[in-house]
Amino acid sequence: MLNDSMLRWRCRRGKKELDVLLGRFLDQRLSGLGPAQRAALERLVALEDEDLLDLILGRSMTADEDAATVLRWLGSSA
């Protein structure tokens, strides 16, 4: 599992929209993430920008329940 500063670094993205959204999400929710949700966030930020954006915007879905929870939180951070 990544430490907080490494996770913040991994959340820096090429797309400004994702960079802002993920930064806001981390500011609001990082300290409250449980181990399963934190691991799901790490899996999500390992995706390509377009794939992650599609998930956040609901253009594609995931079967991963923990990732789906993080995605709902990300959507509400917008």
C-alpha positions as a Markdown table, in Angstrom:
| # | Residue | x | y | z |
|---|---|---|---|---|
| 1 | Met | 0.0 | 0.0 | 0.0 |
| 2 | Leu | 1.3 | 3.5 | -0.9 |
| 3 | Asn | 1.9 | 6.1 | 1.8 |
| 4 | Asp | -0.1 | 9.3 | 1.6 |
| 5 | Ser | 2.5 | 11.3 | -0.3 |
| 6 | Met | 3.0 | 8.6 | -2.9 |
| 7 | Leu | -0.7 | 8.2 | -3.4 |
| 8 | Arg | -1.0 | 12.0 | -3.9 |
| 9 | Trp | 1.8 | 11.8 | -6.5 |
| 10 | Arg | 0.0 | 8.9 | -8.3 |
| 11 | Cys | -3.1 | 11.0 | -8.4 |
| 12 | Arg | -1.4 | 13.7 | -10.4 |
| 13 | Arg | -2.7 | 13.3 | -13.9 |
| 14 | Gly | -2.2 | 14.6 | -17.4 |
| 15 | Lys | -5.8 | 15.7 | -17.7 |
| 16 | Lys | -6.4 | 18.8 | -15.7 |
| 17 | Glu | -10.0 | 17.8 | -14.9 |
| 18 | Leu | -8.8 | 14.5 | -13.3 |
| 19 | Asp | -5.9 | 16.3 | -11.5 |
| 20 | Val | -8.4 | 18.8 | -9.9 |
| 21 | Leu | -11.0 | 16.1 | -9.1 |
| 22 | Leu | -8.6 | 13.7 | -7.5 |
| 23 | Gly | -6.8 | 16.4 | -5.6 |
| 24 | Arg | -10.1 | 17.6 | -4.1 |
| 25 | Phe | -11.1 | 14.0 | -3.3 |
| 26 | Leu | -7.9 | 13.4 | -1.5 |
| 27 | Asp | -8.3 | 16.6 | 0.5 |
| 28 | Gln | -11.8 | 15.7 | 1.5 |
| 29 | Arg | -11.6 | 11.9 | 2.0 |
| 30 | Leu | -8.1 | 10.5 | 2.2 |
| 31 | Ser | -8.0 | 10.3 | 6.0 |
| 32 | Gly | -11.3 | 8.5 | 6.1 |
| 33 | Leu | -10.6 | 5.8 | 3.6 |
| 34 | Gly | -10.5 | 2.3 | 4.9 |
| 35 | Pro | -7.9 | -0.2 | 3.7 |
| 36 | Ala | -10.3 | -1.7 | 1.1 |
| 37 | Gln | -11.3 | 1.7 | -0.4 |
| 38 | Arg | -7.7 | 2.9 | -0.3 |
| 39 | Ala | -6.6 | -0.2 | -2.2 |
| 40 | Ala | -9.4 | 0.4 | -4.7 |
| 41 | Leu | -8.3 | 4.0 | -5.2 |
| 42 | Glu | -4.8 | 2.7 | -5.9 |
| 43 | Arg | -6.2 | 0.4 | -8.5 |
| 44 | Leu | -8.2 | 3.2 | -10.1 |
| 45 | Val | -5.3 | 5.6 | -10.3 |
| 46 | Ala | -3.3 | 2.9 | -12.0 |
| 47 | Leu | -5.7 | 3.2 | -15.0 |
| 48 | Glu | -5.1 | 5.3 | -18.0 |
| 49 | Asp | -6.7 | 8.8 | -17.8 |
| 50 | Glu | -9.5 | 8.1 | -20.3 |
| 51 | Asp | -10.5 | 4.8 | -18.7 |
| 52 | Leu | -10.6 | 6.5 | -15.2 |
| 53 | Leu | -12.6 | 9.4 | -16.6 |
| 54 | Asp | -15.1 | 7.0 | -18.2 |
| 55 | Leu | -15.6 | 5.3 | -14.9 |
| 56 | Ile | -16.0 | 8.5 | -13.0 |
| 57 | Leu | -18.5 | 9.9 | -15.5 |
| 58 | Gly | -20.4 | 6.6 | -15.6 |
| 59 | Arg | -19.6 | 5.9 | -19.3 |
| 60 | Ser | -18.3 | 2.5 | -18.1 |
| 61 | Met | -18.8 | 0.4 | -15.1 |
| 62 | Thr | -16.8 | -1.7 | -12.7 |
| 63 | Ala | -17.7 | -5.0 | -10.9 |
| 64 | Asp | -15.3 | -4.1 | -8.1 |
| 65 | Glu | -17.6 | -3.0 | -5.2 |
| 66 | Asp | -14.9 | -1.1 | -3.4 |
| 67 | Ala | -13.9 | 0.8 | -6.6 |
| 68 | Ala | -17.5 | 1.5 | -7.2 |
| 69 | Thr | -17.8 | 3.1 | -3.8 |
| 70 | Val | -14.7 | 5.2 | -4.4 |
| 71 | Leu | -16.1 | 6.2 | -7.8 |
| 72 | Arg | -19.4 | 7.4 | -6.2 |
| 73 | Trp | -17.4 | 9.5 | -3.7 |
| 74 | Leu | -15.2 | 10.9 | -6.5 |
| 75 | Gly | -18.4 | 11.8 | -8.4 |
| 76 | Ser | -19.8 | 13.6 | -5.4 |
| 77 | Ser | -16.5 | 15.5 | -5.0 |
| 78 | Ala | -16.9 | 17.2 | -8.4 |
